[in-house]
């Protein structure tokens, strides 16, 4: 009896190993079918002079824009590192420069703020890291308490989860926003950056966000990434803005969504950075400098067409833009699979194939 059981167990183990091997090989063959290794990658040696956006820059000086980043480097509830998102600073920084605005960088504590580096850096992000002027400003960021808001046409709040801890209750940030907005300037923010707007009151005592159309990192986006977000963060941004009577505009998960309400410009997530920065330029009264869209942006456009217009429209755009970053499309296919949206997962992985 024991001998027969061991023999059967041995066959079962060998069969299981064979199945795992077959599935592994099939998965490998399936994966290489996407040919992701053939996609172009950003150049870590990129310089500002390499950016076509800056070669088309407006030569006249139109004033200054203040970019504000978090000083919070550790989430006190988890002990994990946090900070501001580089991509949400670097891309907006060069949009502002190209459109004739000098950029100063500030933070609640001043000095060098904590940076978060995402995957998927583009040439503009590497150029920023190689830009001596930009890095000098960043490593010596102005304390918000020393900022004179009268020097700026606009203020732009960079996202990053650290903002949830040191933006909302900062009286100096509130003063900067109130002064710039009351003087006819533009207030912008992206992703978690709108946390800076939560407790801002205007000169008449009313809330800045009350009755305003705006957006920011959504509950669904936050909870998908961090299941215990309600426990590890002081609040969820969407809920808190709605509680302040903001008219929150929720776009598709992890896709570009920029909302403009007069001189208030907000973007939902990191994929909204380019459009948020350019919408700030528009709100300042200028047409943004022409810019070739990145492969990431083209991929996001295809995904938006899929969700808004259907598979046929997405396929048409996919064929028209062969340089789109298919990794973004594949990432959304995986997200759809994790959410058991099997139809979307199947369609999107097909769109991700070369």
N, C-alpha and C positions, 0 to 999 in steps of 0.2 A: 504493500500500500504506500509506504513512505517513498519507495523507489519510483513508483508511478507518478506520485505527486511532484517529486523533484523533476522528473522528466517533463511533465506537463508545464511546470513552472519555467523550466529552461526553454521550452518551445515558446511560451508566452513572452518571455523576456526577449528572445531573439526576434520574435515577430514584432514586438513593440519597437525594438531598435531599428528594425528594417523600415517600419512605418515612419518613424521619426526621420530616418535618413531620406526616405522618398519625399516626405513633406519638406524637409530642409532643402533638398535639391530643387524641388518644384518652386519653393519660395525664392530661392536664389535666382533661378531662371526667370521667374516672374519679375523679380526686382530689377535685374539688369535690363529687362525689356524697356524700362523707363529711360535708360541711357542718361541718368542724371550726371554721370561723370563727364559727359560731353558738354554740359552747360558751362558758359563762361563764369569765371569767378572774379571777384573784385581784386584790384591790385593793392596789396598792403603798402606799396611805396607811392601811392597816389599823392600828388601835391595839389594845392589850390589852383595853380596855373594849368593843371590838366583838365579842370572841370569846364566843360563847354558853357555851363551856366554863367560862370564868372567871366568868360571871354566875351559874353554878350552884355556885361554889366552896364547899368546906367552910370554915367560918369559924374553927373551932378550930385551934390550932397543934399539929401532930403531931410536929414535929421537923424535922430537916434532912437533905437528900440532897446528896451531892457528885457533881457532873458533871465528868469529866476529859476534856480534849481534847489532841490532839498539839501539840507545838511545832515539828515538822519542816515547814519551808516549801519545801524543795527536795529532790527525789529525787537523791541524790548520784551515782546510776548513769546518770541521763539528763539531769540539769540542768533538768528540768521542775518547775514549781510543784506543790506538794501541800499538804496540811493536813487540817483536820477538815471534816466535812460539816455545813453549817448545819442542814439539815433534820433531821438526827439529834439535834441539840442542841435546836433551838427547839421542836419538837413535844413532846419528852419534858419539857422545861422547864415548859411550860404544863400538862401532865398532872400533874406533881408539885405545882405551885402550886395547881391546882384541887382537889387532894386533901389539902390542908392542910400541905404540906411546903415549907419555905424551901429554896432551891437556891443553893449556892455553886459556883463554877466554878474549876477548877484545871488546871494544865498542867505538864509537866516543868520548863520554864524560867520559868514565871510571865509576867506581862505580857500583851501582846496576841498571841494565837496566830493562825496563818494560817488564813483561812476559805476554803472551797471552796463556791461557789454553784452548785447544780444548776439545770437547767431544771425547770419544773413547780412553782414555789413556790406555796404556798397561803396563805390569809390569816394563819394562825398564824406562818408564816415571816416575812412582811412585818411583822406586829405585833411580832415579836421585834426586828427591825432598827429599829423605831420606838420601842422600849421603852427609855427612858432608864436605868431601873434595871438591866435585863438587860445593856445594852451597857456600862454602867459596870463591872459584874462581869466581863464578858467582856474588856474592854480592860485590866483590871487583875487578870487571873486569878492565883490563889494559886499560888506554886511548890509542887509536891507535897512538897518537903522540909520545908515549914513547916506542913503540914496535920496537925491533931490528929484522928486517925480516931475518937477517942472522942466527937466532936461529931456524928457522923452515924449515922443509922439505916440508910443504904444508900449504895453508891457505884455510879455508872453511867458506863461507858466509852463515849464517843462514837466512832463510826467515822471513816474517812478513811484513805487509804493511808499518810499520815505516821506512823500508829500503828505500822506494821510496823518502823519504824526506832527509835523512842524509847520504846515501851512495854515490850517483853519483858524487857530487861535492867535496867530502872530499879528499884533497890533500894527507893526510897521508895514507888513504886507497889505493889511486892510487900508492903511493910509495911502500907500502907493496907488492901489487900485482906485480908491475913491477920488484921489486928486487927478489922476490921468483921465478917468472917465468923465468927471465933472468938468474938466477943461476941454472936452471935445475930443479926447484921444481914444484909442482903440485898446480894448482889453481882450487878450487871447489866451487860450489854454488848451492843452491836449492830454488825452488819456486820464491819468490821475491828477493832472495839473489843476482842473477845475475845483479841487479841494480848497484852493486859495480863495475861491469866491463865496464859499458857504456862508461866512459871517460878515460879509462886507455890507455896510449900510451907507447910503448916499447922504448928501448934505441935509436932505429933508427927513432923514431918519428911516426911509424905506429901504427894504432889502434890495440889493442889486439884482439878485436872480429871480425875485418874485415876478411871476407872469412872463418871464423871458423864455424864449425857445433856446434850448442848449442841449449839450450832450456831454458825455464823459465815459469812462470805463464802466460797462454795464454790470448789473448783478450777475447775469448769465456768464459773462466773460470771466468775472472774478471767481465765481463759484466753480466754474469748469476747471480753472487752474488750481484753485485752492479750496478744497471741499470744506475746510474748517475756517473759511474766511471770516465768518461772523465772530469767531473766537480769537483769531490771531491779529485782526485789524480793528482799529477803534470804531470803524463804521464802514458800511458799503456806500460808495459814492453816489450811485444812482438813487438809492433810498433816501439819502440825506438831502440831495438836491430837491427831490420831490417833496420831502417834508418841509422844505423852505418855499414851497409853492412854485418851483420852477416847472416849466413845461418841457419835460425831458423827452428828447427825440432819440429813440433806440433804433439803431441800424442793425444789419446782419452781423452775426458773430465774427469778430476779427476781420472786418472789411472796412474800407474807407467810409467814413460818415462825418462830414463837417457841416456844422449848423451856424448860420449867421443870423443874428437878430440885431440889426442896426450896427452899433459899434462893439458888440459882444460877439466874439468868434470862438467856437469850441470844436474840438475834434474828439472822436470817440476812443481811439486807440492808436498805437504806434503807426498803423497803416494809414492814418489820417494826417500824418505830420506834414507832408508836402502840400496837401490841399488846404490845411489850416493856415500854414505860413503864407501861402499865396492869397488866401481869403483875407488875411490881415492886411496885405498890401492893397487889395481891392478896397477894403473898408477905409484905408487911408487916402483913397481917391486916385489910385493909379492902376493902370493895367499891368499885371505882372509880366516880367521879362519872359519871352518865349523859352520853353525848356523841353528837351526831349524826355519823354517819360521813361522811367526805368523798367526793366523786365519785371520787377516786383509789382509796380503799378499796373502794368498791362495784365498781369495774372489776376490781380484784384478786380480789374475791370471785367475780365472774362467771368470771374466768379459772381460778380454782381449781376451781369447779364443772365447768368444761369438762374439765379434765384428770382430775378424780376421778370425775365422774358422767356425763360425756358431753355431747354437743351439746344434747340436748333440755333437760337441767337448766339448762345455761348460758342457753339462749334464754328459759326461764321466768323466771330471775332477771333477765335483761336487760330483759324487759318490765315486771317489777315495780319496777325501779330506773331510771327514765328519766333521772335526773340523774347517772348514772355518767359518769366521764370516758372517753369513747370513744377519746381519744388514747392512753391506756394500752393498750387492747385492740388498737388498730392497731399500736402499737409491737411488741407481742408477735407480731402477724401477720408483721411485717417480720423479726423475729428468727427465726421459724419458717422463713420463706423463705430466709434466709441460711444456715440449717442444712439446707436441702433437705428440710424436713418439709412437703411441698407440701399434703397433706391438712389439716394444722393451719393452715397459712397461709391456705388458702381459707376454712376455717370461721371463723377468727378475724376475717378482714377482713369477712366477712358480719355477724358480731356487732358490728363497729365501725360499721356503717352506721346512720343514724338511722331 
